[in-house]
């Protein structure tokens, strides 16, 4: 059976199409649209224009599935639908226009799906910290021997930080300072605060961008990539300057994240420092695969 999963995120909307057979799944193809829904949130509400954007992308994804003769689709939303005051109105508008019921995940549910997906990759470390740095939120899960011990969702993401703190393309020194203050404040309040985790498993756009900027192709062979944490610290140090060399490097590698990569790396670098991380595993699987396992395949299966 072929099955489509759509992740409605703050920065991107992604369609992933899987082949399911028994307890196994295989990613067949995926499509990413930089919808930037977080940019359509005003005074805590998703604007009608933002709803139109989400509806337009979902209709496009429905057309893709129709052309491929795939009737099965599940859609879930994260921070841009969760952290607004008009969630019900937005979900109703989407359902009225597309017939799709969007499952809005709580922060803890998103964290659990990211954890389930990431650890389904056989090469992921069995003990450590999981970080999913998205556009509008960051999920952290501490775990030991594959068992989750604590989880939380923080209202900071690469796009939300950029929107809140950055006036130009790259943050100034003062903007970086206020950005880092907010990141540290949120992390110090996290349920996972105070832990020392030498190994971090990363999922989400920021960690994939870091891998690409380091010269790796995350998910190319379905295995976790391992990066020394110091290399990510050095990457942030080089890119935060926002000079022409940094701009060229980003545009050459992750052009669609030119404005969010430095805020995202600021979150990642702060996590590495706070938890004394030594190595980072970049998992090819994350929240969509976790949602597939938990909500479609029953929660007791492995891909």
C-alpha positions, 0 to 999 in steps of 0.5 A: 500500500502507498501512503502520503503523509503531509507535515504542515510546519512553520517554514515548510510543508512537506509531502512524503509518500511511503510504501507500506508492507506489513511492518515495513515502510520505505520512502518513495518520494517527497516534495517540499514547499517553502510555505513560510506559514509562521510569516502569516501569523499576526497578533497570535492568529494565522491570517486568512492569507496564511490559510489560503497558502496552506490550502493551496499547498494541500490542494497541490499535494492532493493533485500529486497523490491523485495523479499517482492513484494514491488515495491514502493521506494523513496530514498533521500540523505542528507549531504554526497551527498549535501556537495560534489562538485561532487553531479551530478556525484554521483547521475548519477552513482547511477542511472546508476547502480540501476535505482534509482533517488536519491532526494538530499535534501538541508539543509533547506529541510532536517530540514523541513522533520525532523520537520514534521516527529518529530511533527507527533508523537502525544506526541511531544512538540508543542513549542520548538526547534528541533535538528536532529544531524546526521553524517554529519550535524545538523539541527535546527528548532525553532517552536511555537504551531506546526508552524516552525519559523526558520530553518537551517542546520549546517555542523557539525555532529558526524562522520564529527567531528570525522573525522576532529578532532579525531586521536584515538578512543576517542578525547583527551582533546585538540581534545575535545577543538577544536571540541567544538570551532567549534561547538560553532562557528557554533551554534553562526551563526545559524538562531536560535541563541539567543533563549531560548528553555526549551524543545528540541525535538531530532531526529537522531542517536545521540539522539537515542544513548543518550536515549539507553545509559540512559537505554531507548528504543526510539520508542519502543511504538511509543511515545516520550521519555523524558529525563532531559537535565542534565542527557545528560550533565552528560552522556557526562561528563562520556563518554568523559573521554574515559576510559575502563568504558566508552568504555564498556558502549558504546560497550554494548549499541551502539557498532556501534557508538563507535567512533561517540557517544562522538562527537555527544554528544558534539554537543547535550550538547552544544545545551542544554547549548546554548538554556538553554534546561531543557527537551529533548523529543526523537521522534521515528519519524524523517526525513524519516517519514517527507519525507514520509509525504511531498513527498509521501503522499502529505504534508497534512497528519498525521501518 
